[in-house]
Structure formats: C-alpha cells, structure tokens
C-alpha cells in the first residue's frame, strides 16, 4: 500500500501499473493480487485507510469549547499538510478526476459536506454572523493552501497562513 500511495501520489493513478507497484514494493505482482483484486481495489483500500485515519484524528480534536476545537482543527490540518505530501497529492489528483470513480465521488461528497457542517456549527457557536458562507470560505482556503503548498513547498508561507487563520477564527 505504501508503494501504491507513493506512485499514485507522484506518477498518478492512471499512469501507475500493478507491475510498477510490485517493483517499488519489491514484491511479486502475484502477491499483490493475493490481497487486492485490482488496482482500483488497492485504491479503495487506501481511501478506506484515509477515511479511518481522518475519523480517528477528528475524534481527538473535539472539545466543549468551539474556539478550542476550531483551533485544534486548524493546527491538525496544517500539520497534515506538512506531513502527508504523498496522500495530499493522491487526494488532489483524484479530486481532479472525481467523475472517474463513483466511490471517490461519493466519499468526497460526504466528507466535504460533513466537514463543512462541522465548521458551520463551530463558527455559529463562536458567533460568526454568516457562518454558512464563512465555513465554505474556510474549506476553500484549506484546499487552496494545500495545493499551493504542494507546488511551492518551502517557498510557501505555511506557518504564517496557519497563524493568521487561527487569529481570525479563534481569537
């Protein structure tokens, strides 16, 4: 799965073959087929792992204080950007091809709606007047920051953007 993540995230899903995954993982292609029936099945497993990890991480961020919870979410999001380059590349590559896989489309739709609803609730509790629009704006900022950070890396002011968003939304 690590080899698939590396190749899907750098070369792209379409351009990656099961043979390349096997070679990168230093295993036989037949061994991979013992665990996954197809390349799409392997992608599903990666997405399932991502979903489980996301749910586990989110459960650790929730508090009774909406500002504290939002700050936790902001810090976790920026930590994720810094530490999960390959997964971010895979996610954004799939996002651009969302119509290719029904399961990716459905997963993205439900996750986006869930995260936006969570942000709406937090922003409403904090006292933002137009919390619905503000939640969409914040979700869009996350997407833009991630894309720009993927492209610019060390030339992107990630720490400054994180601090600015925490000041704006949490203090």
Secondary structure by P-SEA (a helix, b strand, c coil): caaaaaaaaccccccccaaaaaaaacccaaaaaaccccaaaaaaaaaaaaaaaaaaaaaaaccccaaaaaaaaaaaaaaaaaccaaaaaaaaaaaaaccccaaaaaaaaaaaaaaaaaaaaaaaaacccaaaaaaaaaaaaaaaaaaaaaacccccaaaaaaaaaaaaccc
